[in-house]
Amino acid sequence: MTGRTSERLWPVPAIGIGTPRVESLSSYLVRLSCAHAIPTRVLVAHTFPELLGELGHVVERAAHGRRGVWMNGAGLWARKVSEAFETLTSQEGLRRLTMLPWRGVLFPRSLLAPVRRWCPDCYAEMRRERGECWDLLVWSLAAVRCCARHRKALDDRCPRCGREQPWLSSDTALGRCAVCGEDLATGQPSGCHAEPAPFQVWCADVCGEMLAFGVASEEACDASRLSGAVAGIVDLFDGGNVSAFARRVGVTPNAVRHWRDVGTIHLDLLLVMCGCVGLRPVEPFGDRDLAAVVRFSGSTPAGSAVRGTRWVRRDWDEVGLQFEECVRENPSVPFKEVAATLGVNEALLRERLRDRVSAWAARKRKNPAPPKKAKVQPADS
């Protein structure tokens, strides 16, 4: 292989397109490298600089680092990488290995997990059935923390060396540790993971449905549908009272107004809202009458409160991680802006994340933002 983009790669078919267990685009690139018997870093080094140079900051290290997950998302990386490899492999539909079908509805921020995760039991099944492993796209989503099939928490570290795994391993096939070569299908020792909560299992299940729905009905994944659905749900449950519905879900009224008027939402908040009213996330985008779906739906996660009560089902561990990510990217960001980004009331955020907020405030006092430079007035001529 040379660096010329006019060359073609083998048309390796993607796995699971149109199903909840579709593989991710980063997984496809690793399998593509294995099919050509070359290290993944060689494939990336020969294709990324020329094909994706318009991104401005794409280098080989970026693709192998934490930015590698961006190609599984709904932004520019996903679009450019999928288009490039569709051309190189003559395989149509590689964009369906990403979250691009939902780009008009879901916020790209906090959509993807910061580290690569996998299910050891799924790896073992894949190896028995097909002789190779691949990463599911649903594992890339931050809102998914367990395997819906095996009802176990996802692993994110090698059971032997304890190291996190890169999204694009340099020269190791999926299913093996990129550092020590340990079989990742063995999993962590028993007792390392607590049994996932029913709501987490439900989230993993319905997120898989969303991936399949986005491929089959991409035109339905539209902001106008979500906007109309939220308006109908608010009317149905609280007579159009946005503040009452916001208390029901545990978010700010402005967040609900944004969903209703603009039609875009964070994935974790879409799951929370749908769980509160007994909907599956794909149902607001379907053609059925929401009143009938809500009234007769049995999809409310097990162990949840009775519909109609004012309660909060936020996963505060996940909100805490999002908070840390937000303030890490911009340490001087105002607290009001952080709360608005997370879609949480300021007082509620201070109450639930008291230690994290206090530690962040202490860091801000210790390292205040540098003062703005005064404007220099031009000298009189």
C-alpha positions in Angstrom: 0.0 0.0 0.0 1.3 3.5 -0.9 -0.1 6.8 0.1 -2.1 7.4 -3.1 -5.9 7.7 -2.4 -6.6 6.4 -5.9 -5.7 2.9 -4.7 -8.5 0.7 -3.5 -8.8 -1.5 -0.4 -10.5 -4.8 -0.2 -14.3 -4.5 0.1 -14.5 -6.0 3.6 -18.2 -6.1 4.5 -19.3 -4.4 7.7 -21.0 -6.4 10.4 -24.5 -5.9 11.7 -25.7 -2.9 9.7 -29.4 -2.3 10.4 -29.3 -4.3 13.7 -28.8 -3.3 17.3 -25.4 -5.1 17.3 -23.9 -3.1 14.4 -20.1 -2.7 14.7 -18.5 0.8 15.1 -16.5 2.5 12.4 -13.3 2.3 14.5 -13.8 -1.4 14.8 -14.3 -1.7 11.0 -10.9 0.1 10.4 -9.1 -2.4 12.7 -10.7 -5.3 10.9 -9.9 -3.8 7.6 -6.2 -3.6 8.6 -6.2 -7.2 9.7 -7.7 -8.2 6.3 -4.8 -6.6 4.6 -2.3 -8.1 7.1 -0.9 -4.6 8.0 -0.8 -2.8 11.3 -3.6 -0.3 11.8 -1.1 2.5 12.3 0.1 1.9 8.7 -3.4 2.1 7.3 -4.0 5.3 9.3 -0.7 6.8 8.3 -1.4 6.3 4.6 -5.0 7.4 4.5 -5.7 10.0 7.1 -3.2 12.8 6.3 -4.3 13.1 2.6 -8.0 12.2 2.9 -8.7 14.2 6.1 -6.3 17.0 5.9 -9.2 19.5 5.7 -9.9 18.8 9.4 -6.7 20.7 10.2 -5.6 18.8 13.3 -5.7 15.2 12.0 -2.4 13.4 12.6 -1.7 9.7 13.2 -1.5 10.2 17.0 -4.9 11.9 17.1 -6.6 9.0 15.4 -5.0 6.5 17.9 -5.7 8.7 20.9 -9.0 9.7 22.5 -10.1 11.5 19.4 -10.4 8.1 17.7 -13.9 7.7 19.1 -15.0 10.8 17.2 -15.2 8.7 14.1 -18.1 6.8 15.7 -20.1 10.0 16.5 -22.2 12.4 14.6 -19.7 15.1 13.7 -17.2 16.0 11.1 -14.8 13.2 11.9 -17.5 10.6 11.4 -18.6 12.1 8.1 -15.1 12.5 6.7 -13.8 9.1 7.8 -16.9 7.2 6.6 -16.9 8.9 3.2 -13.2 8.3 2.7 -13.4 4.6 3.4 -16.6 4.2 1.4 -14.5 5.4 -1.5 -11.5 3.3 -0.7 -13.4 0.0 -0.1 -16.3 0.6 -2.5 -18.6 -0.3 0.4 -21.7 1.9 0.7 -23.3 2.7 4.0 -20.2 2.9 6.3 -21.8 6.0 7.7 -24.3 3.6 9.3 -21.4 2.5 11.5 -21.6 5.9 13.2 -24.2 8.1 14.9 -24.6 10.2 11.8 -28.3 9.1 11.2 -29.1 10.8 14.5 -27.0 14.0 13.9 -30.1 16.2 13.6 -31.5 15.2 17.0 -28.7 14.3 19.4 -26.1 16.7 20.7 -22.6 15.5 19.9 -21.3 16.7 23.3 -21.3 13.9 25.9 -22.6 11.5 23.3 -19.5 9.2 23.2 -17.7 7.4 26.0 -14.3 8.8 26.9 -12.7 5.3 26.9 -13.2 2.2 24.9 -15.4 -0.5 26.5 -16.4 -4.0 25.6 -18.3 -7.1 26.9 -16.0 -10.1 27.4 -18.9 -12.6 26.9 -19.7 -11.0 23.6 -16.1 -11.2 22.5 -16.1 -14.9 23.4 -19.3 -15.5 21.4 -17.9 -13.6 18.4 -14.7 -15.6 18.4 -16.7 -18.9 18.5 -19.1 -18.0 15.8 -16.9 -16.0 13.3 -13.3 -16.4 14.5 -12.8 -12.7 15.1 -14.0 -9.9 17.5 -15.5 -6.5 16.8 -16.7 -3.6 18.9 -20.4 -2.8 18.8 -21.3 0.8 18.1 -23.6 0.9 21.1 -20.5 0.3 23.4 -19.2 3.7 22.2 -22.2 5.6 23.7 -21.6 7.3 27.0 -25.1 6.4 28.2 -24.5 2.7 27.7 -22.6 1.1 30.6 -23.6 -2.5 30.4 -24.3 -5.3 27.9 -28.0 -5.7 27.3 -27.6 -9.3 26.1 -25.5 -10.6 29.1 -26.7 -8.0 31.7 -23.1 -7.3 32.8 -21.2 -4.1 33.2 -18.8 -3.3 30.3 -15.1 -3.7 30.9 -12.8 -0.8 30.2 -9.4 -2.1 31.3 -7.3 -5.1 30.6 -7.8 -7.8 33.3 -4.0 -8.5 33.3 -2.2 -5.1 33.1 -5.1 -2.8 34.0 -4.5 -0.5 31.0 -7.2 1.3 29.0 -7.4 0.3 25.4 -7.1 2.6 22.4 -9.9 3.0 20.0 -7.5 2.2 17.1 -4.9 -0.3 18.3 -1.6 0.1 16.5 -1.0 -3.5 15.5 -3.2 -5.8 17.7 -6.5 -7.3 16.5 -9.6 -6.6 18.6 -10.1 -8.9 21.5 -6.5 -8.7 22.7 -4.9 -6.1 24.9 -2.9 -3.6 22.9 -0.3 -3.4 25.7 0.3 -6.9 27.0 -1.6 -9.1 24.5 -4.0 -10.6 27.1 -7.2 -12.1 25.9 -9.9 -9.5 26.6 -12.6 -12.2 26.4 -11.5 -13.5 29.8 -13.0 -10.4 31.5 -12.3 -9.0 35.0 -12.3 -11.3 38.0 -15.8 -12.0 39.4 -16.9 -9.4 42.0 -15.1 -6.5 40.3 -18.4 -5.2 38.8 -21.6 -4.7 40.6 -24.7 -6.0 38.9 -26.1 -3.2 36.6 -29.3 -1.5 37.6 -32.4 -2.3 35.7 -32.5 1.2 34.2 -28.9 0.7 32.9 -29.9 -2.5 31.2 -32.9 -0.8 29.7 -30.7 2.0 28.4 -28.4 -0.4 26.7 -31.4 -2.3 25.1 -33.2 0.8 23.8 -30.0 2.4 22.5 -29.5 -0.7 20.3 -33.0 -0.2 19.0 -32.1 3.4 18.2 -29.1 2.3 16.1 -31.3 -0.1 14.1 -34.1 2.5 13.7 -31.7 5.2 12.5 -30.6 3.0 9.6 -34.1 1.8 8.6 -35.8 5.2 9.0 -33.1 7.9 8.9 -35.5 10.4 7.5 -37.6 10.0 10.6 -34.7 11.0 12.9 -35.6 14.6 12.5 -35.7 17.4 15.0 -39.2 18.4 14.0 -40.5 15.0 15.1 -38.9 15.3 18.5 -40.1 18.8 18.9 -43.7 17.8 18.2 -43.4 14.7 20.4 -42.1 16.7 23.4 -45.0 19.2 23.0 -47.5 16.4 22.9 -45.9 14.6 25.9 -45.9 17.8 28.0 -49.6 18.4 27.2 -50.5 14.8 27.9 -48.8 14.6 31.3 -48.9 18.1 32.7 -51.4 20.0 30.6 -48.7 21.9 28.8 -47.1 23.1 32.1 -43.4 23.1 31.2 -42.2 23.7 34.7 -44.2 20.8 36.1 -42.9 18.5 33.4 -39.3 19.7 34.1 -39.7 18.8 37.8 -41.0 15.4 36.7 -37.9 14.7 34.6 -35.4 16.5 36.8 -34.2 19.1 34.5 -34.6 22.9 34.0 -37.7 24.3 32.3 -35.4 25.9 29.7 -34.1 22.4 28.8 -37.7 21.2 28.1 -38.4 24.4 26.1 -35.3 23.7 24.1 -36.4 20.2 23.3 -39.9 21.4 22.4 -38.9 24.5 20.3 -35.6 23.3 18.8 -35.9 19.6 18.8 -32.3 18.6 19.9 -31.4 16.8 23.0 -28.6 15.0 24.8 -28.9 11.2 24.6 -28.9 10.7 28.3 -31.7 13.2 28.8 -33.7 11.5 26.0 -33.4 8.3 27.9 -34.4 9.9 31.2 -37.4 11.6 29.7 -38.6 8.5 27.9 -38.1 6.4 31.0 -40.2 8.8 33.0 -43.2 8.7 30.7 -43.0 5.0 29.7 -41.8 5.4 26.1 -39.0 3.8 24.2 -36.8 6.4 22.6 -37.7 5.4 19.1 -41.4 5.8 19.7 -41.5 9.6 19.5 -40.1 9.3 16.0 -42.6 6.8 14.8 -46.0 7.3 13.2 -48.1 5.9 16.0 -50.2 8.2 18.3 -48.2 9.0 21.4 -51.2 9.0 23.6 -51.9 5.4 22.7 -48.3 4.4 23.0 -47.8 6.0 26.4 -51.1 4.7 27.8 -50.5 1.1 26.9 -46.7 0.9 26.9 -45.1 -1.5 29.2 -41.6 -0.2 28.5 -41.0 1.7 31.7 -37.7 0.4 33.3 -38.2 -2.0 36.1 -37.9 -0.6 39.5 -38.9 2.9 38.4 -41.4 5.2 40.2 -45.0 5.2 39.2 -45.8 7.5 36.2 -47.3 10.8 37.2 -45.1 11.3 40.4 -42.5 14.0 40.5 -39.2 12.3 40.9 -35.7 12.5 39.5 -34.2 9.6 37.7 -30.9 11.2 36.8 -27.8 9.0 37.0 -25.7 11.3 39.2 -22.6 9.2 38.8 -22.8 9.9 35.1 -23.6 13.6 35.6 -20.6 13.8 37.9 -18.4 12.5 35.2 -19.9 14.9 32.7 -19.3 17.7 35.2 -15.6 16.8 35.5 -15.2 16.6 31.8 -16.9 20.0 31.3 -14.7 21.8 33.9 -11.6 20.0 32.8 -12.0 21.4 29.2 -12.6 24.9 30.5 -11.6 25.4 34.2 -12.8 29.0 34.2 -16.2 28.4 32.9 -19.0 30.0 35.0 -21.0 27.6 37.2 -24.3 28.8 35.6 -23.0 27.8 32.2 -21.9 24.3 33.5 -25.4 23.7 34.9 -27.0 24.8 31.6 -24.7 22.5 29.6 -25.7 19.6 31.8 -29.4 20.5 31.8 -29.5 20.6 35.6 -30.9 23.2 38.0 -28.0 25.0 39.7 -29.2 24.4 43.2 -29.8 20.8 42.5 -26.4 20.4 41.0 -24.8 21.9 44.1 -26.8 19.6 46.3 -26.1 16.3 44.4 -22.5 17.0 43.5 -21.5 19.0 46.6 -18.0 17.5 46.9 -17.2 17.9 43.2 -18.5 21.4 43.0 -16.6 22.4 46.2 -13.3 20.9 44.9 -13.7 22.7 41.6 -14.5 26.0 43.3 -11.4 25.6 45.5 -9.3 25.0 42.4 -10.7 28.1 40.8 -9.8 30.2 43.9 -6.3 28.7 43.9 -5.7 29.3 40.2 -7.8 32.2 39.2 -8.2 33.1 35.5 -5.7 35.6 34.2 -7.0 39.2 34.0 -8.0 40.4 30.6 -5.5 42.7 28.9 -6.5 46.3 28.8 -7.1 47.7 25.4 -4.3 49.9 24.2 -5.6 53.2 23.1 -4.1 54.4 19.8 -1.8 57.4 20.2 -3.0 60.7 18.8 -1.5 61.5 15.5 
